[in-house]
Amino acid sequence: MIKAHSMKDQIHSPKALAMTTPRSRIREGRPFPLGATWDGLGVNFALFSANATKVELCLFDIEGEKEIERIELPEYTDEVWHGYLPEARPGTVYAYRVHGPYEPDAGHRFNPNKLLLDPYGKQHVGELKWGPELFGYTIGSKDEDLSFDERDSAHLMPKCRVIDPAFTWGQATRPTVPWEATITYEMHVKGFTKLNRHIPEDERGTFAGLAHSRVADYLRTLGITSAELLPIHAFVDDSYLVDKGLRNYWGYNTIGFFAPEPRYLFSPFVNEFKEMVNQFHAAGIEVILDVVYNHTAEGNERGPTLSFKGIDNASYYRLMPDNARHYINDTGTGNTVNLSHPRVLQMVADSLRYWATEMRVDGFRFDLATILAREAYGYDEGGGFLDSCRQDPVLSSVKLIAEPWDIGPGGYQVGQFPPGWAEWNDKYRDTVRAFWKGEDGKLPEFVSRISGSADLFNRRGRKPWASVNFITAHDGFNLNDLVSYNDKHNEANGEDNRDGHSNNHSWNHGVEGPTDDEEIVRLRERQKRNMMATLLLSQGTPMILAGDEFGHTQKGNNNSYAQDNEINWLDWEGIDDKGRALREFTRKLIAVRKAYPILHRGRFLAGEYNEELDVKDVTWLSPNGEEMGGDDWDDPRAKCFGMLLDGRAQPTGIKRRGSDATLMIVFNAYHDVVEFSLPEAPGGSRWVGLIDTNDPDRTDTPSFPFGHEYEVTGHSLLLFVLATEESQPRRLRAGVSAILSVADEPLSDEML
């Protein structure tokens, strides 16, 4: 484990200090690679700016507090300013001052009084402190857009540090989990570890804490294949949050696309992140980063000057065509990164390649990804960014997940990303919530969503895994609150409960918030199991929100972006018997999903009879055991049905255990018991019960003859496997018991 030595301890000797404050003449260097690059003899500095007139490299002491020297970069090649310092070493702290016109009407906002972070900086030093000096204009002036502020901002700014990228990766290799087998777990670096007593207290909330072996062991034992981390790129706490004593907890306010967020570093070294990745890979778990390339923390024309705005505002941001003083705001955050510019597109692609190669992450989830694919004329699935990902040998080989919407024109593009991409499917989220809430008329769309959403994704050879299915995520109610609150309760955010979504398809089941009513508690727990089972038994790629597996609550807050406290921190000590039972139930569901390939097919379900094979891949059943007809589909009150998956319809070549099993799932969102006639199935003799959300702790595996009238509890889900002539009921039950027991020891509070 990385030990907490300060950077001063490492290099702040008189000799080392001399190396970090070079006095020799700067050399020309090279215009590539961009950023500050240590080559073993010195450091090359290269900064893109098409419109600057001069660039000064500013060197600071090791703590980033005192500016020691300013050196003008001597060369300008292909719109890149560059220079080489022979005596500079890893640990050198630096930033830039960029000269050029201050002409807001023309889109130029150069101001050399404002210290600027390197867009390619690999490590940030210090924390942003808010003050009027950060702004390029004088706040309160008669015309803020045209005024020019001459105050220096260096004392309020973080700086960049030159790094040595050397790291010994050891024996661990990338897990390379196939998309069809992927089970994603959305988690937060701090929230997952902050209250974990098994992690050393000073490491909690950091990459070092997440690198603790217990974390990867917990995820592996739960059955997770891929950990998706909320933003870890360097970001800024919004000034209005700081004024209210809050912080930007989620981190969707990036200011450095190559640097890990300093608050997540326990040590002074960015290699701490690599150690965390190494631990996850050793456990067979992928690391996916939630990345924010659509906007930066600099806001609109009234925002601060921290980096891009002062380096080349007209290149880095999309500006209004008829008034370059103002920004296009398709993100709702004030600005939009201009990926139509080749150098800005290069920066994003370079950043992705850096994290995929140097940091060895396995994929990316792109916040507001529609913006990345929007050209001046609108969204284009053949746009520059998407094309660059498709043809890049590195980026085309990692997992790419789009959040396919923004607030700009034509911003909702679910199902419209090109081959190779997966997408968050909010239609799945809303439909599953509404169905289990018992809303009328939801059955037909519910069927489409649990089948992989072919209506959205079955084009251009895309596969069911392209639909990332989720019922909860960081944004919105978590699973416990979804069944416990009718309304949002975001008062802690300081916005009078005006923020966050109001249409949540949530249901408190009779009481708002916590209750001692045993009947309501039982129903809520069953509903949690219903939705978790639906998620893990649906076609597509499931994503679980961290803490949902044991019922973590956010106290009704459905927009907890600013809550760096117990609202978001997972309460490992507070897990009760209900939470432990839900966690084991989730673990069993994951084991069942992995055991039966038909639950994560590589092809979309067609629901059509194949005469050649004498098989139908899926049959939809009414409670009488017969195939659903037109009247069944048209009945808005229909809330109970069966999904029969014929194992004989699996693609050739699948020979794993369970690959030819026939399964039947029964869904009942009706409030009362429904008698369901178990149908006859080809090649079988009886049905064996695997899952009943009304009896989650059942250890036996009862079998039932064809035609048996099963009393399906109101608000419940059942899963059966067909006993065939080759798999006699007794042997099948033994196999099912082995699956449900899950080979590893049960998860316990001692693990996390």
LINZI-V934641 format. One record per backbone hydrogen bond with DSSP energy under -1.0 kcal/mol. NH is the residue of the N-H (numbers start at 1). CO is the residue of the C=O. E is the energy in kcal/mol with one decimal. If there is no record, write none. Layout:
nh->NH co->CO e->E
nh->NH co->CO e->E
This chain:
nh->5 co->3 e->-1.8
nh->10 co->6 e->-1.2
nh->11 co->7 e->-2.3
nh->12 co->8 e->-2.2
nh->13 co->11 e->-1.2
nh->17 co->13 e->-3.2
nh->18 co->14 e->-1.8
nh->19 co->15 e->-1.5
nh->20 co->16 e->-1.5
nh->27 co->84 e->-2.8
nh->35 co->46 e->-2.8
nh->37 co->44 e->-2.6
nh->39 co->42 e->-2.3
nh->43 co->85 e->-2.2
nh->44 co->37 e->-2.4
nh->45 co->83 e->-3.3
nh->46 co->35 e->-1.5
nh->47 co->81 e->-3.0
nh->49 co->79 e->-2.3
nh->53 co->99 e->-2.6
nh->54 co->99 e->-1.1
nh->56 co->97 e->-3.1
nh->57 co->71 e->-3.6
nh->58 co->95 e->-3.0
nh->59 co->69 e->-3.1
nh->60 co->93 e->-2.4
nh->61 co->66 e->-2.0
nh->64 co->61 e->-2.0
nh->68 co->59 e->-3.1
nh->69 co->59 e->-1.5
nh->71 co->57 e->-2.8
nh->73 co->55 e->-2.5
nh->75 co->82 e->-1.8
nh->77 co->80 e->-2.9
nh->80 co->77 e->-1.4
nh->81 co->47 e->-3.2
nh->82 co->75 e->-2.1
nh->83 co->45 e->-2.1
nh->84 co->27 e->-2.1
nh->85 co->43 e->-2.7
nh->91 co->162 e->-2.6
nh->92 co->89 e->-2.1
nh->94 co->160 e->-2.8
nh->95 co->58 e->-1.5
nh->96 co->116 e->-2.4
nh->97 co->56 e->-2.1
nh->99 co->54 e->-3.2
nh->103 co->108 e->-1.2
nh->106 co->103 e->-1.8
nh->107 co->104 e->-1.5
nh->108 co->103 e->-2.0
nh->110 co->101 e->-1.6
nh->114 co->111 e->-2.2
nh->116 co->96 e->-2.9
nh->117 co->306 e->-2.4
nh->121 co->118 e->-2.3
nh->125 co->159 e->-3.2
nh->129 co->156 e->-2.6
nh->134 co->131 e->-1.8
nh->135 co->132 e->-1.5
nh->141 co->138 e->-2.0
nh->146 co->143 e->-1.1
nh->147 co->143 e->-1.7
nh->149 co->136 e->-2.7
nh->153 co->113 e->-1.7
nh->156 co->153 e->-1.9
nh->159 co->125 e->-2.4
nh->160 co->94 e->-2.8
nh->161 co->123 e->-2.3
nh->162 co->92 e->-2.8
nh->181 co->178 e->-1.1
nh->182 co->179 e->-1.6
nh->184 co->542 e->-2.4
nh->185 co->226 e->-2.1
nh->186 co->544 e->-2.6
nh->187 co->228 e->-2.8
nh->192 co->188 e->-2.4
nh->194 co->190 e->-2.7
nh->196 co->193 e->-1.8
nh->199 co->196 e->-1.6
nh->203 co->200 e->-1.8
nh->206 co->203 e->-1.3
nh->207 co->264 e->-3.0
nh->210 co->206 e->-2.0
nh->211 co->207 e->-1.8
nh->212 co->209 e->-1.2
nh->215 co->212 e->-1.5
nh->217 co->213 e->-2.3
nh->218 co->214 e->-2.2
nh->219 co->215 e->-2.1
nh->220 co->216 e->-2.6
nh->221 co->217 e->-2.6
nh->222 co->218 e->-2.2
nh->223 co->219 e->-1.5
nh->224 co->219 e->-2.2
nh->225 co->183 e->-1.9
nh->226 co->183 e->-1.9
nh->227 co->286 e->-2.9
nh->228 co->185 e->-2.5
nh->229 co->288 e->-2.8
nh->230 co->187 e->-2.5
nh->234 co->259 e->-2.5
nh->236 co->253 e->-1.9
nh->242 co->238 e->-2.2
nh->243 co->239 e->-2.4
nh->245 co->242 e->-1.6
nh->246 co->241 e->-3.1
nh->247 co->562 e->-1.1
nh->249 co->247 e->-1.5
nh->249 co->561 e->-2.0
nh->250 co->561 e->-1.4
nh->253 co->251 e->-1.7
nh->255 co->234 e->-2.9
nh->256 co->234 e->-1.6
nh->261 co->232 e->-3.1
nh->264 co->261 e->-1.8
nh->265 co->262 e->-2.0
nh->272 co->269 e->-1.6
nh->273 co->270 e->-1.8
nh->275 co->271 e->-2.1
nh->276 co->272 e->-1.7
nh->277 co->273 e->-2.3
nh->278 co->274 e->-2.6
nh->279 co->275 e->-2.0
nh->280 co->276 e->-2.1
nh->281 co->277 e->-2.8
nh->282 co->278 e->-2.2
nh->283 co->279 e->-1.0
nh->284 co->281 e->-1.8
nh->285 co->280 e->-2.8
nh->286 co->225 e->-3.0
nh->288 co->227 e->-3.2
nh->289 co->363 e->-2.3
nh->290 co->229 e->-2.4
nh->291 co->365 e->-2.8
nh->297 co->254 e->-1.9
nh->303 co->300 e->-2.5
nh->305 co->134 e->-2.9
nh->311 co->307 e->-1.4
nh->312 co->308 e->-2.5
nh->315 co->312 e->-1.3
nh->316 co->312 e->-2.3
nh->317 co->313 e->-1.7
nh->318 co->336 e->-2.6
nh->320 co->326 e->-2.6
nh->323 co->320 e->-1.1
nh->326 co->323 e->-2.0
nh->328 co->318 e->-2.4
nh->337 co->294 e->-2.5
nh->338 co->316 e->-2.8
nh->339 co->337 e->-1.3
nh->341 co->338 e->-1.4
nh->345 co->341 e->-2.7
nh->346 co->342 e->-2.1
nh->347 co->343 e->-1.9
nh->348 co->344 e->-2.0
nh->349 co->345 e->-2.5
nh->350 co->346 e->-3.2
nh->351 co->347 e->-2.4
nh->352 co->348 e->-2.4
nh->353 co->349 e->-2.5
nh->354 co->350 e->-2.4
nh->355 co->351 e->-2.2
nh->356 co->352 e->-2.1
nh->357 co->353 e->-2.6
nh->358 co->354 e->-1.1
nh->359 co->354 e->-1.6
nh->361 co->355 e->-2.6
nh->362 co->287 e->-3.0
nh->364 co->399 e->-2.7
nh->365 co->289 e->-2.9
nh->366 co->401 e->-3.3
nh->367 co->291 e->-2.7
nh->369 co->403 e->-1.7
nh->371 co->368 e->-1.4
nh->374 co->371 e->-1.3
nh->375 co->378 e->-2.8
nh->378 co->375 e->-1.7
nh->380 co->373 e->-2.1
nh->383 co->380 e->-2.4
nh->387 co->383 e->-2.5
nh->388 co->384 e->-2.4
nh->389 co->385 e->-2.0
nh->390 co->386 e->-2.0
nh->391 co->387 e->-2.1
nh->392 co->388 e->-1.2
nh->396 co->392 e->-2.4
nh->397 co->394 e->-1.4
nh->399 co->362 e->-2.3
nh->401 co->364 e->-2.7
nh->402 co->422 e->-2.8
nh->403 co->366 e->-1.9
nh->405 co->403 e->-1.9
nh->407 co->330 e->-1.4
nh->411 co->408 e->-1.5
nh->413 co->404 e->-2.9
nh->416 co->413 e->-2.4
nh->421 co->418 e->-1.5
nh->422 co->400 e->-2.7
nh->423 co->466 e->-3.3
nh->424 co->402 e->-2.8
nh->425 co->468 e->-2.2
nh->429 co->425 e->-1.4
nh->430 co->426 e->-2.5
nh->431 co->427 e->-2.2
nh->432 co->428 e->-2.6
nh->433 co->429 e->-2.0
nh->434 co->430 e->-2.3
nh->435 co->431 e->-2.7
nh->436 co->432 e->-2.2
nh->437 co->433 e->-1.5
nh->438 co->435 e->-1.1
nh->439 co->434 e->-2.2
nh->441 co->636 e->-3.2
nh->446 co->442 e->-2.5
nh->447 co->443 e->-2.4
nh->448 co->444 e->-1.6
nh->449 co->445 e->-2.4
nh->450 co->446 e->-2.4
nh->452 co->449 e->-1.4
nh->453 co->448 e->-2.3
nh->456 co->453 e->-1.6
nh->457 co->453 e->-2.2
nh->458 co->454 e->-2.0
nh->459 co->457 e->-2.3
nh->462 co->459 e->-2.0
nh->466 co->463 e->-2.2
nh->467 co->464 e->-1.9
nh->468 co->423 e->-3.2
nh->469 co->467 e->-1.0
nh->469 co->541 e->-2.2
nh->482 co->478 e->-2.1
nh->483 co->479 e->-1.0
nh->484 co->481 e->-1.0
nh->485 co->481 e->-1.6
nh->489 co->556 e->-2.7
nh->493 co->490 e->-2.2
nh->494 co->491 e->-2.0
nh->498 co->495 e->-1.9
nh->504 co->502 e->-1.1
nh->507 co->482 e->-2.1
nh->511 co->508 e->-1.1
nh->513 co->484 e->-3.4
nh->521 co->517 e->-2.5
nh->522 co->518 e->-2.5
nh->523 co->519 e->-2.0
nh->524 co->520 e->-2.7
nh->525 co->521 e->-2.4
nh->526 co->522 e->-2.2
nh->527 co->523 e->-2.4
nh->528 co->524 e->-2.2
nh->529 co->525 e->-2.1
nh->530 co->526 e->-2.7
nh->531 co->527 e->-2.3
nh->532 co->528 e->-2.5
nh->533 co->529 e->-2.8
nh->534 co->530 e->-2.5
nh->535 co->531 e->-2.3
nh->536 co->532 e->-2.1
nh->537 co->533 e->-1.5
nh->539 co->450 e->-2.7
nh->541 co->467 e->-2.7
nh->543 co->469 e->-2.1
nh->544 co->184 e->-2.9
nh->546 co->186 e->-2.7
nh->548 co->545 e->-2.2
nh->550 co->547 e->-1.3
nh->552 co->547 e->-2.4
nh->557 co->554 e->-1.6
nh->563 co->560 e->-1.6
nh->564 co->562 e->-1.1
nh->565 co->563 e->-1.5
nh->568 co->565 e->-1.6
nh->569 co->565 e->-2.4
nh->570 co->191 e->-2.6
nh->572 co->570 e->-1.4
nh->580 co->576 e->-2.5
nh->581 co->577 e->-2.3
nh->582 co->578 e->-2.2
nh->583 co->579 e->-2.2
nh->584 co->580 e->-2.2
nh->585 co->581 e->-2.2
nh->586 co->582 e->-2.5
nh->587 co->583 e->-2.1
nh->588 co->584 e->-2.1
nh->589 co->585 e->-2.2
nh->590 co->586 e->-2.2
nh->591 co->587 e->-2.0
nh->592 co->588 e->-2.5
nh->593 co->589 e->-2.7
nh->594 co->590 e->-2.3
nh->595 co->591 e->-1.8
nh->596 co->592 e->-1.5
nh->599 co->596 e->-2.3
nh->600 co->597 e->-1.9
nh->610 co->615 e->-3.2
nh->614 co->610 e->-1.5
nh->615 co->610 e->-1.5
nh->619 co->644 e->-1.9
nh->621 co->642 e->-2.6
nh->622 co->626 e->-2.9
nh->625 co->622 e->-2.4
nh->628 co->620 e->-3.2
nh->633 co->629 e->-2.0
nh->634 co->630 e->-2.0
nh->638 co->635 e->-1.6
nh->641 co->667 e->-1.9
nh->642 co->621 e->-2.5
nh->643 co->665 e->-2.9
nh->644 co->619 e->-2.8
nh->645 co->663 e->-3.1
nh->646 co->617 e->-1.6
nh->649 co->646 e->-1.9
nh->650 co->647 e->-1.4
nh->654 co->651 e->-1.2
nh->659 co->656 e->-2.3
nh->661 co->658 e->-1.2
nh->663 co->645 e->-2.0
nh->664 co->720 e->-2.2
nh->665 co->643 e->-2.3
nh->666 co->718 e->-2.3
nh->667 co->641 e->-2.6
nh->668 co->716 e->-2.1
nh->669 co->639 e->-3.0
nh->674 co->712 e->-2.2
nh->676 co->710 e->-3.0
nh->677 co->623 e->-2.8
nh->678 co->708 e->-2.5
nh->684 co->681 e->-1.8
nh->685 co->723 e->-2.8
nh->686 co->723 e->-1.0
nh->687 co->704 e->-3.0
nh->688 co->721 e->-2.8
nh->689 co->702 e->-3.0
nh->690 co->719 e->-3.2
nh->691 co->719 e->-1.6
nh->693 co->717 e->-2.4
nh->695 co->692 e->-2.2
nh->698 co->695 e->-1.4
nh->704 co->687 e->-3.1
nh->707 co->678 e->-3.7
nh->708 co->705 e->-1.8
nh->710 co->676 e->-3.0
nh->710 co->708 e->-1.1
nh->712 co->674 e->-2.7
nh->712 co->710 e->-1.1
nh->715 co->670 e->-1.8
nh->716 co->668 e->-1.8
nh->718 co->666 e->-2.4
nh->719 co->691 e->-2.3
nh->720 co->664 e->-2.8
nh->721 co->688 e->-2.5
nh->722 co->662 e->-2.8
nh->723 co->686 e->-2.9
nh->725 co->683 e->-1.1
nh->732 co->728 e->-2.9
nh->733 co->729 e->-2.9
nh->734 co->730 e->-1.8
nh->735 co->731 e->-2.1
nh->736 co->732 e->-2.9
nh->737 co->733 e->-2.7
nh->738 co->734 e->-1.8
nh->739 co->735 e->-1.9
nh->740 co->736 e->-2.8
nh->741 co->737 e->-2.0
nh->742 co->738 e->-1.0
nh->751 co->748 e->-1.7
